[in-house]
Amino acid sequence: MKRLVLFLIICSFSFLSKAQSNSSFGVKGGLNLTFFKVVQYSFGEISETETGYYGGLFLDFEIDDGFSIQPELLYIGLNDFHFLNAPIYTKYEVAHNLDVLVGPSINYFFDFFTSKLKIRADLSTAYNITSALDLHIKYTIGFQELTPNGLFIGVGYKL
């Protein structure tokens, strides 16, 4: 069932990309660093970092010159945890080839029995090396204990 839902989402992204003349479709992936705060009774609060990976698809709907909406669907692997991250960004070009992206993200965790949906806030920047290739970095802010903060560093490629 999960594979069917993922397949339908990918097909929808592909269809929407071809249907819109002022939109672009692409793939992205990279490194994920997640920051946990662990309470140890004798030492207090200690921060731990876990390293993982991510990969997925994005659409970029141009609204105006230098302004667009960019939804994404990313699969994230972090040790034993696997989840889908679906941010919806407002994207603005702040300088030549430099974009700032801000928006909420919905996360679906495959590995939890309860509270599988979590909401986070994302702040991202992307530097466009070419018209098709970008380097990006994003920081996610988790609002609950099971949605920790994360740093994503990767590349994107418009198809």
C-alpha positions as CSV (number, residue, x, y, z in Angstrom):
1,M,0.0,0.0,0.0
2,K,2.8,2.4,0.8
3,R,4.5,1.8,-2.5
4,L,1.2,2.4,-4.3
5,V,0.7,5.8,-2.5
6,L,4.3,6.8,-3.3
7,F,3.9,5.8,-7.0
8,L,0.7,7.9,-7.3
9,I,2.4,10.9,-5.7
10,I,5.3,10.6,-8.2
11,C,2.9,10.3,-11.1
12,S,1.0,13.4,-9.9
13,F,4.3,15.4,-9.7
14,S,5.2,14.3,-13.2
15,F,1.7,15.2,-14.6
16,L,1.6,18.6,-12.9
17,S,5.1,19.4,-14.2
18,K,4.1,18.7,-17.8
19,A,0.8,20.5,-17.4
20,Q,2.3,23.8,-16.3
21,S,4.4,25.7,-18.8
22,N,6.0,28.0,-16.1
23,S,7.0,25.1,-13.8
24,S,9.9,22.8,-13.5
25,F,10.4,19.3,-12.1
26,G,13.5,17.8,-10.5
27,V,15.2,15.5,-8.1
28,K,17.3,16.3,-5.0
29,G,19.2,14.4,-2.4
30,G,22.0,14.7,0.1
31,L,23.1,14.4,3.7
32,N,20.9,14.8,6.7
33,L,22.2,15.7,10.2
34,T,19.6,15.4,13.0
35,F,20.1,16.9,16.4
36,F,18.5,15.2,19.4
37,K,18.4,16.4,23.0
38,V,18.8,13.5,25.4
39,V,18.1,13.9,29.1
40,Q,20.6,11.9,31.3
41,Y,19.7,11.9,34.9
42,S,23.2,12.6,36.4
43,F,24.5,14.9,33.6
44,G,21.4,16.9,32.5
45,E,20.6,17.5,28.9
46,I,23.1,16.3,26.3
47,S,22.9,16.9,22.5
48,E,23.4,14.0,20.1
49,T,23.7,14.1,16.3
50,E,22.7,11.3,13.9
51,T,23.7,11.2,10.2
52,G,21.4,10.0,7.5
53,Y,20.4,10.6,3.9
54,Y,17.5,12.0,1.9
55,G,16.3,12.0,-1.7
56,G,13.2,12.9,-3.5
57,L,11.3,15.1,-6.0
58,F,10.3,18.7,-6.3
59,L,8.1,21.0,-8.4
60,D,8.8,24.7,-8.9
61,F,5.7,26.8,-9.9
62,E,6.8,30.2,-11.0
63,I,4.3,32.9,-9.8
64,D,6.2,36.0,-10.7
65,D,9.8,36.9,-11.7
66,G,11.9,35.8,-8.8
67,F,9.0,34.3,-6.8
68,S,7.6,30.8,-6.8
69,I,6.0,28.0,-4.8
70,Q,8.1,24.8,-4.5
71,P,6.5,21.7,-3.0
72,E,8.7,18.7,-2.4
73,L,8.4,15.0,-1.4
74,L,11.6,13.6,0.3
75,Y,12.3,10.2,1.6
76,I,14.6,10.4,4.7
77,G,16.6,7.6,6.2
78,L,18.1,8.1,9.6
79,N,19.5,4.9,11.2
80,D,16.4,2.8,12.0
81,F,13.9,5.7,11.3
82,H,12.4,6.3,7.9
83,F,9.9,9.0,7.0
84,L,8.5,11.2,4.3
85,N,9.0,14.9,4.4
86,A,6.7,17.1,2.4
87,P,7.6,20.8,2.6
88,I,5.7,23.5,0.8
89,Y,8.1,26.4,0.2
90,T,7.6,30.0,-0.7
91,K,10.7,30.6,-2.8
92,Y,12.2,34.1,-3.4
93,E,15.3,35.1,-5.4
94,V,17.2,37.4,-3.1
95,A,20.3,37.8,-5.3
96,H,21.5,36.6,-8.7
97,N,21.4,32.7,-8.5
98,L,20.6,32.8,-4.7
99,D,17.2,31.8,-3.4
100,V,15.6,31.7,0.0
101,L,12.9,29.1,0.7
102,V,10.6,29.2,3.8
103,G,7.6,27.1,4.7
104,P,6.0,24.4,6.7
105,S,6.7,20.7,6.2
106,I,4.5,17.7,7.0
107,N,6.4,14.5,8.1
108,Y,5.0,11.0,8.0
109,F,7.0,8.6,10.2
110,F,6.8,4.9,9.1
111,D,8.3,3.6,12.3
112,F,6.0,5.0,15.1
113,F,2.9,3.3,16.2
114,T,1.2,6.5,17.3
115,S,1.5,10.2,16.2
116,K,2.8,9.4,12.8
117,L,2.2,12.9,11.4
118,K,4.4,15.7,12.6
119,I,4.7,19.4,11.5
120,R,8.0,21.3,11.3
121,A,9.1,24.6,10.0
122,D,11.8,24.8,7.2
123,L,14.2,27.5,6.3
124,S,16.4,26.9,3.2
125,T,18.8,28.6,0.8
126,A,19.7,27.4,-2.7
127,Y,22.6,28.5,-4.9
128,N,22.0,27.9,-8.6
129,I,25.3,26.8,-10.1
130,T,23.6,26.4,-13.5
131,S,20.0,26.7,-14.6
132,A,19.5,23.0,-13.9
133,L,21.9,22.3,-10.9
134,D,21.7,23.9,-7.4
135,L,23.4,23.4,-4.1
136,H,21.1,23.8,-1.1
137,I,21.1,23.8,2.6
138,K,18.0,23.7,4.9
139,Y,17.3,23.8,8.6
140,T,14.2,22.2,10.0
141,I,12.8,23.1,13.4
142,G,10.8,20.4,15.2
143,F,8.1,21.5,17.5
144,Q,7.9,18.3,19.5
145,E,10.3,15.9,21.1
146,L,9.9,13.3,18.4
147,T,10.5,15.8,15.6
148,P,14.0,17.1,16.3
149,N,15.8,19.8,14.5
150,G,17.7,18.8,11.3
151,L,20.3,20.2,8.8
152,F,20.1,19.0,5.2
153,I,22.9,19.6,2.7
154,G,22.6,18.5,-0.9
155,V,22.1,19.0,-4.6
156,G,19.1,19.5,-6.8
157,Y,18.8,18.9,-10.5
158,K,15.9,20.1,-12.7
159,L,14.9,17.6,-15.4
